[in-house]
Amino acid sequence: MTDTDNSGSGRWTETVALAVVFGLASVPWTYAFVAGFELPLWPSFIASASFYAAGGGLAGLKRGYASNAAGILYGTATLWVVDGLLGGGVLALSVVVGAFMFLASLHERVELLSFTPGGFFGYATLFSVHAAGVTAFGYSGLAGETLAAAASMLLGAAIGLATERLSDRLASGEATSK
């Protein structure tokens, strides 16, 4: 196995270029989130994966993040309804989760939200941020947790776009021929 294509051009394959770029980007990315931004790291990686799974490019950025954001909002609404309006409990949680998962499953019908797994990723991410008690931008409670999840996922989606663009340049030889 080589790290270049088989044409003899010396160009990197798309896979190797992405692996190198993503691996190198992950170092300052992790450091910035853990030591600087005080945002949870894991949602950014989930959003970056959503970006790629939604097809990449600007369309993947829009569909991936919009679906993630919808899931975050569904998660926030779930916790608000269950804990705030219904007083908690496993049965209330189960019914409200079922209602929002029904909605998330219909995302295919809305172009902007049509990366359906992204809604589930955002939903699960909000629950994990809530469980960890991570907040952002001076807001506490559910508002701070929602902001932490949304900001981290937005940055992760943007990092996904940046790594895609740079790895595409490397694979095409554009970044190395100048």
Long-range contacts (C-beta under 8 A, 24 or more apart in sequence): 9-173, 10-173, 11-171, 11-172, 11-173, 12-170, 12-171, 13-171, 14-167, 14-168, 14-171, 16-171, 17-167, 17-168, 17-170, 17-171, 18-163, 18-164, 18-167, 18-171, 20-167, 20-170, 21-163, 21-166, 21-167, 21-170, 22-163, 22-167, 25-159, 25-162, 25-163, 29-159, 33-152, 33-155, 37-152, 37-155, 38-136, 39-134, 39-136, 39-148, 39-151, 39-152, 39-155, 40-128, 40-129, 40-132, 40-134, 40-148, 40-149, 40-152, 41-152, 42-125, 42-128, 42-152, 43-125, 43-128, 43-129, 43-148, 43-149, 43-152, 43-153, 43-156, 44-152, 44-153, 44-155, 44-156, 44-159, 45-156, 46-121, 46-125, 46-153, 46-156, 47-121, 47-152, 47-153, 47-154, 47-155, 47-156, 47-157, 47-160, 48-156, 48-157, 48-159, 48-160, 48-163, 49-121, 49-160, 50-115, 50-117, 50-118, 50-121, 50-153, 50-157, 50-160, 51-156, 51-157, 51-160, 51-161, 51-164, 52-160, 52-164, 53-115, 53-117, 53-118, 54-115, 54-118, 55-115, 56-160, 56-161, 56-164, 57-161, 57-164, 58-161, 60-115, 60-160, 60-161, 61-157, 61-158, 61-160, 61-161, 62-112, 63-111, 63-112, 63-113, 63-114, 63-115, 63-118, 64-115, 64-118, 64-157, 64-160, 65-118, 65-153, 65-154, 65-157, 66-112, 66-113, 66-115, 66-118, 67-107, 67-113, 67-114, 67-115, 67-116, 67-117, 67-118, 67-119, 67-121, 67-122, 68-118, 68-119, 68-121, 68-122, 68-125, 68-153, 68-157, 69-122, 69-150, 69-153, 69-154, 70-104, 70-107, 70-113, 70-118, 70-119, 70-122, 71-104, 71-118, 71-119, 71-120, 71-121, 71-122, 71-123, 71-124, 71-125, 71-126, 72-122, 72-123, 72-125, 72-126, 72-146, 72-149, 72-150, 72-153, 73-122, 73-146, 74-100, 74-103, 74-104, 74-119, 74-122, 74-123, 74-126, 75-100, 75-122, 75-123, 75-124, 75-125, 75-126, 75-127, 75-130, 75-149, 76-126, 76-142, 76-145, 76-146, 78-123, 79-126, 79-127, 79-130, 79-142, 80-142, 122-149, 122-153, 125-149, 125-153
